Amino acid sequence: MGTSVLSLRIDHELLQRLRHHAAKRGMSVQDYVLRTLVRDDFDERFQTAVDETERFYGSGDPVTK
């Protein structure tokens, strides 16, 4: 798997907040942003899998009468 470069233009306040969050975790801004993107992507894919499973098997809620 190769790597690519992504260049972003962000305002100064956002960059300062990213630096602060990254520093609290002992990470570079680049690593912090990448970790956040990967986590969000995983969360989205996981939720999609859960939704598809529920559609396939049903909601899983017992029917009470």
C-alpha positions as CSV (number, residue, x, y, z in Angstrom):
1,M,0.0,0.0,0.0
2,G,1.4,3.4,-1.0
3,T,1.0,6.8,0.5
4,S,-0.4,10.0,-0.9
5,V,-0.3,13.6,0.2
6,L,-3.3,15.6,1.2
7,S,-3.0,19.3,1.6
8,L,-5.5,21.2,3.7
9,R,-6.1,24.9,4.2
10,I,-7.5,25.6,7.6
11,D,-7.8,28.7,9.8
12,H,-5.4,29.4,12.5
13,E,-7.8,28.8,15.4
14,L,-8.6,25.3,14.1
15,L,-4.9,24.5,13.7
16,Q,-4.2,25.6,17.2
17,R,-7.0,23.4,18.6
18,L,-5.6,20.5,16.6
19,R,-2.1,21.1,18.0
20,H,-3.5,21.2,21.5
21,H,-5.4,18.0,21.1
22,A,-2.5,16.2,19.5
23,A,0.0,17.4,22.1
24,K,-2.2,16.1,24.9
25,R,-1.9,12.7,23.3
26,G,1.8,13.0,22.5
27,M,1.1,13.0,18.8
28,S,1.9,15.1,15.8
29,V,-1.0,17.0,14.2
30,Q,-0.7,14.8,11.1
31,D,-1.0,11.6,13.2
32,Y,-3.8,13.0,15.3
33,V,-5.9,14.0,12.2
34,L,-5.2,10.6,10.5
35,R,-6.2,8.7,13.6
36,T,-9.4,10.7,13.8
37,L,-10.2,10.1,10.2
38,V,-9.5,6.3,10.5
39,R,-11.7,6.1,13.7
40,D,-14.6,7.9,12.1
41,D,-14.3,5.8,9.0
42,F,-14.4,2.6,11.1
43,D,-17.4,3.9,13.1
44,E,-19.3,4.6,9.9
45,R,-18.4,1.2,8.4
46,F,-19.3,-0.6,11.6
47,Q,-22.7,1.2,11.9
48,T,-23.4,0.3,8.2
49,A,-22.7,-3.4,9.0
50,V,-24.9,-3.3,12.1
51,D,-27.7,-1.7,10.0
52,E,-27.4,-4.3,7.3
53,T,-27.4,-7.1,9.8
54,E,-30.5,-5.8,11.4
55,R,-32.3,-5.5,8.1
56,F,-31.3,-9.1,7.2
57,Y,-32.2,-10.7,10.5
58,G,-34.8,-8.2,11.7
59,S,-34.6,-5.7,14.5
60,G,-34.0,-8.4,17.1
61,D,-36.7,-6.9,19.4
62,P,-39.0,-9.6,20.7
63,V,-42.6,-9.0,19.8
64,T,-44.8,-8.7,22.8
65,K,-48.6,-9.2,22.6
